[in-house]
Amino acid sequence: MKIAIKILIVTLGLFLTGCEEVISVDLDTAPPRLVIDASIDWKKNTTGNEQKIKLSTTTGYYSPTFPTVSGATIFVTNSTNTVFNFIENSGTGEYICTNFQPVIGETYALTITLNGETFTATETLINAPNMEDNVVQNNEAGFGGDEVEVLTYFQDAGNQQNNYLYSHKSNRVAFPQYQVEDDENDQGNRITMYYSNKDLKPGDMMNIKLYGVSKRYFEYFHKLIIASGNDDSPFATTPTKVRGNIVNQTNAKNFAFGYFRLSEVDIKNYTIQ
C-alpha cells in the first residue's frame, strides 16, 4: 500500500510539472509619453561643468528598454540670463552640457523644445552637507539578526529647513535604494543614514550619496516611493501617475513625466568588512 501511494505521488508530481507554462497577460498599453530626466548633480570638490539630461518615452510593461528621444533643443538659463546649451550625443537621447556653472542658491530655468511643443521648469540648486568619515557596520542587524547594516552620519544645519535624498548602491542589487527625509524632527542634529541587506559579503563595495533637495522635490519623490510600492508600509496607496515640475506650455494635456532638479551631492565609497 505504501509503495502504491509513493507511485501515485511521483506520478502526480510529474503531471503537474509537465503542465507548467509561462502565462503572458495581454495588457493595455497607453500611448507613449515623454520622460525627462533632468537631474543636475554637482559633486562636491568638482567644477560641475559637465551635466547631462536624458529624454525617453514610456513603453509597454513587458518591454525591457525605454525608447530614447532625439531631435530636441534643450537649454538652461540662470538668473543673469546666461544660457547653457545641452547638445545631443547623436542618436542616444542624452544631451550634454560642458560649460555649466553651478552656484548654490541660484535659480535655473529649463527649456525643452520638441516636435513643436515647449516644456519648461524652474528650480533652485540646493546645497548638501558633508558625510562624516566614520561608517558603522553591524553584521547582526534586522529582526532575524542576519542582515548587514551600514550607518553613515551627517550634521544638519540648524538655521534653515533642509530636505535630503539618500542613495545606497551595492554590487548585490541592480539599482540603488533611495530614501527622502526632512529635518523636521532633527533640526540641527546629527542625522543617521541607514541601509541593510542580508546578501552583503566582506569585500562588497557600497556607493553612498547624499543630496540636498528642495521641499517640492522631497514631496514629489516621496509620492514616487509610495506609488512604486517601496515605502515598506502595510497600508500603501494605489499606484498613480506622479507629476513633476515640468510643464508643457504648448499643450497642457500632453504632459511629460520627470523632474528638473539641481543638487549638490556628497559621495562616499565603503567596502564591507
N, C-alpha and C positions, 0 to 999 in steps of 0.2 A: 504493500500500500504506500509506504513512504517513497519507494522508487517511482511509482506512478505519479505521485504528487510532484516530485522533483522534475520528472519529464514534462509534466503539464506546465510548470512554472517556466522552464527553459524555453519550451515551445511558444508560450505566450510572450515572453520577452523578445524572442526573435521576430515574432509577428509585429509587435509594436515598433521595434527598431526599424523593420523594413518599411513601415508606413510613414516614417518621418519625411517631411518635405518642408522646404522654405516657403513661407507664405508671404507674398508681397501685396499689401493693401493698396488699391487704386485710390490715391488721394487727389483732391482738387488742388491745383496749383494756381495761385494768384498771379496776375501779370507782374513781370519783373519791376522792381522799384530800385532807384538809385541808392547806394550805400556810400557814405562819405566818411572815411577815416582820416580826420584832420586833427591828429594829436601832435602838438608841438612840444617836444620834451627837451629841456635844457639841462643836460647832465652837468652836475657840479664839476668845477675845475676844467671845463672845456669852453670854447668860444660859442658853441651852439649855432654856428653859422650854417651848417648843413641840416636841412629839415626835409621831411617827406610827407606828402598827402596821397592817399590811395583812394581810387574810385573803383567800385564794383557794383554788381546788382544782386538782388535776392534771386534765389533759384529754388528748384524743387527739393522736396525733403530727401530724396534718395541720391541727389547729385553730390559727388564728392568734392566739387570745386565751385568757386564763385566766379562767374564771368567778369572779366576786367572791362573797364570803360576807358576808351581812348577819345582823343579829339576835343577835350575840354580846355578852356582857358581859365587858369587859376592864378590869383594873386592875393597877397595880404598887404594891408597898409597899416601904419601906426598913426599915432595922434598928430604927427608932423607931416602926414601925407607922404612919407617915404614908402615906395612901392617895392615889394619883394615878389618877384615872379617865380612861379613853380612850373618848370618845363618837364613835359613827359619824357621818360625814358622809353623810347618808341615801342609801342605795342604792349606795354606791361601794365598800364593803368596806374603806374607810380609816377608822381610829379615831384620833381626835385628842385629845391632852392639851395644855392650855395653861398648866399650872402646875407642870410637872415641875421637880424640884430636883436637878440633877446634882452629885455630890460624888465626887472621885477617891478610890478605895479603898472606897467604900461598897458594901454588898451589897444587891441588889434582888431581889424575888420577883415573878414574873409569874403571873397567874391569868386564864384564859380559860374561860368557861362557854358552851357551845354545844350545843343540841339535847340537853340533859340530861347532857352529859359535861363533865368539868372537866380542863383541861390546865394544867400548872404547870411552872415552870423558875426556877432561881436563878442569878445571875451577878453579878460584881463589875465596877464601872466602872474601866477601865484608862486611865492617862494616856498621852499621845503626846508625843514630843519635837518641837521646832521645826525645820522645814526651814530650811537656810541660804538667804540671799537669792540667792546666785550660782547660776546654772544654766549648765551647759556644754553646748554644741551641737556635734555633729560631723556634717558633711554627707557624709562618705565612710566610713560605718560598714558593718558587715556583711561577709560573705565576698566579695561582689562589689563592695564599695565604693559601693553605690547606695542605701544606707539613711541616713535622717536619725536620729541618735541624740541623745537628751536625757538628761542626767545631773543628778540632784538629790542633795543631801547632807544628812545629819543626824548628830548626835553621840549615840552610845549611852551610857546611864548605866551605869557600870561596877560599881555597888554592888548590882545586882539582875539577875535573869534577865528578859529582855524578849522579847516577840513582837510582830511587826508585820504589818499588812496594807497593801499599796500599791494605789493605783488610778490609772490613767492613762487619760484620755479626750480624744480629739481629734474635730474635726468630720469626719474622714475615715472614722470607724468608727461603727457603730450603738451598740455597747456598750463600756463601759470594759474595760480589760485589768487583771486582778487578779493579785497575787502575794503570797504569805506568806513570812515569813523570821523566824528567831530570831537571837539574838546569841551562839549557842554558840561560833562561831569569830571573833566580832568584839566580845567583851566589852570595853566601854569605848572602842571605836574609833570613828572616823568611818566611817559606812556610806554606800554609794552606791546610789541607786535608778536602775535602767536602764530605758530604753524606746526602741524603734526602730521605724520604719515607713518604707518606701520611697516611700509616697504623700504624705508630708508636704510642704507647699509654704510658701514665705515668706508670712506673714500668717495662717497657720492658728493656731487657738487650742488650747492644751493646758490641761486641768484636772487637777492632780495632788493626790492626797490621801494622807495618812499617818495610819494609825490605830494606836493601841495596843490589843492584844487579849490575851485570856487564853491560857494554854498549851493548854487544852482546845479553844478556838475555833481556834487555829492548827492543831491536829491535824485538826479537823473540816474546815476549809477546804482543807487540803492534800489530804485524801481526795476532796473535791469536785472539785478541779482534775484529779486523776488519773482519777476516774470520768468526767469530761466529755471526756477525751482531749486536754486542753490543757496537759499538762505537758512537751511537747516531748521526750518520751522514746521511743526506738525500741522499748522493751520495756514499753509501757504495759499495765496490767492490764485485765481485762474490766470494763466499767462495772457498778456495783452500786448498790443503794439506800443512801444515806448518811443515817444518823440523827443528829439534833442532840440538844440537851439538854432538849427539851420532852417531858414525859411525860404521857400520858393516864392520870389517876388513876382513872377510872371503868371504862375498857375498854382494857387494855394492847394488845390486838390491833389496835385502831383507832388506831394511832399517827399522828402528824402529821409532815410534813416541815417543816424550818425550824430556826431557832436564835434564842435570846434572847441578844443581845449588847449590851454597853454600852461605848462607846469615846469617848475624846477624839480629835478629829481636827484635824490641821493641813492647811490648804488653800492651794495656790499656783496662780495662773494665769500661763501663759507663752505669749508669741507667738513662733512660729517665725520665725527670721531668714533 
